[in-house]
Amino acid sequence: YFMKIKTLDLLKPGCTAVIKEIKNDDSIKRRLFDMGFIKNSIIECVMVSPLKDPKAYLIRGTLIAIRNNDAKLIEIDDVI
């Protein structure tokens, strides 16, 4: 049985998920944490830029745009 890990960059606009873990140990992890990207937080993909990067996410009442490379580091639980 193989379970694919879901990451934030795969979340489609209008879909909601729960943050499971941030897989990075440098300053980006700290910056994401400071912006509210915390384990068990609910996050929604709100919009995608015309070139598909970055995407805007609604988390803890704040709309934040992040690049797909950074979103790939954020594991999410099943979409709710």
MOZITA-V691189 format. One record per residue. N is the residue number from 0. SS is DSSP state (H for helix, E for strand, C for the rest). Layout:
BEGIN
n->(N;N)
ss->(SS;SS)
END
This chain:
BEGIN
n->(0;1;2;3;4;5;6;7;8;9;10;11;12;13;14;15;16;17;18;19;20;21;22;23;24;25;26;27;28;29;30;31;32;33;34;35;36;37;38;39;40;41;42;43;44;45;46;47;48;49;50;51;52;53;54;55;56;57;58;59;60;61;62;63;64;65;66;67;68;69;70;71;72;73;74;75;76;77;78;79)
ss->(C;C;C;C;C;C;E;H;H;H;C;C;C;C;C;E;E;E;E;E;E;E;C;C;C;C;H;H;H;H;H;H;H;H;C;C;C;C;C;C;C;E;E;E;E;E;E;E;C;C;C;C;C;C;E;E;E;E;E;C;C;E;E;E;E;E;C;H;H;H;H;C;C;E;E;E;C;C;C;C)
END
